[in-house]
């Protein structure tokens, strides 16, 4: 095989040319742009997460003291299961 850049005869299994140092094949994937910043999360998402954390804290305080009806506990457990299944399905699609 000959190098495409300098014309030197090189081994068929060579990854780079020993004379000029150039790669013998094209890159398999484009390099990601290091300067690109991730997209900012919307404000409503942060506020919703904060409200969920506060409600969860209040729920756990009431549940620990035994002042919570069983129906509320079952509802919270069902919502947690729905969110968990939704996240698993979403992750499998991407």
C-alpha positions in Angstrom: 0.0 0.0 0.0 1.2 3.5 -0.7 0.7 6.6 1.5 -1.9 8.9 0.1 0.0 12.0 1.3 3.7 11.3 0.6 3.6 8.2 -1.7 5.9 6.1 0.5 5.4 2.3 0.3 3.9 1.2 3.7 2.5 -2.0 5.2 -1.1 -2.9 4.4 -1.8 -3.0 8.2 -0.3 0.4 9.0 -2.4 2.8 10.8 -0.1 5.8 10.1 2.6 6.5 7.6 6.1 6.0 9.2 7.5 8.8 7.0 5.0 11.6 7.1 2.8 10.6 10.2 -0.5 10.9 8.3 -3.4 8.6 9.0 -4.0 5.9 6.4 -7.7 6.1 6.8 -10.3 8.8 7.2 -11.6 9.6 10.7 -14.6 7.4 11.7 -16.5 10.2 13.3 -16.4 14.0 13.5 -14.9 15.5 16.7 -17.5 17.1 18.9 -17.2 20.9 19.2 -15.6 21.6 22.6 -16.9 25.2 22.7 -20.6 24.3 22.5 -22.4 24.8 25.7 -25.3 22.6 26.9 -28.8 24.1 26.6 -30.0 25.8 29.7 -32.9 24.2 31.5 -36.1 26.3 31.6 -37.0 28.2 34.8 -40.3 26.4 35.2 -38.5 23.1 35.4 -36.3 24.2 38.3 -39.4 25.7 40.1 -41.3 22.5 39.6 -38.4 20.4 41.0 -38.2 22.7 44.0 -41.9 22.4 44.7 -41.7 18.6 44.4 -38.8 18.6 46.9 -40.7 20.7 49.4 -43.8 18.6 49.1 -41.7 15.5 49.5 -40.2 16.8 52.7 -43.6 17.7 54.1 -44.9 14.3 53.2 -42.0 12.5 54.9 -42.4 14.6 58.0 -46.1 13.7 58.3 -45.5 10.0 57.4 -42.8 9.7 60.1 -45.2 11.0 62.7 -48.0 8.7 61.6 -50.5 11.5 60.7 -50.9 10.5 57.1 -53.9 8.5 55.8 -53.0 5.2 53.9 -54.6 6.5 50.7 -52.1 9.3 50.5 -49.2 6.9 50.9 -50.6 4.6 48.2 -51.1 7.6 45.8 -47.5 8.8 46.3 -46.2 5.3 45.7 -48.3 5.0 42.6 -47.0 8.3 41.2 -43.4 7.3 42.0 -43.9 4.1 40.1 -45.4 5.9 37.1 -42.5 8.4 37.0 -40.0 5.5 37.2 -41.6 3.6 34.4 -41.8 6.7 32.3 -38.1 7.5 32.8 -37.1 3.9 31.9 -39.2 3.9 28.7 -37.8 7.3 27.7 -34.2 6.2 28.3 -34.8 3.1 26.1 -36.1 5.2 23.2 -32.9 7.4 23.1 
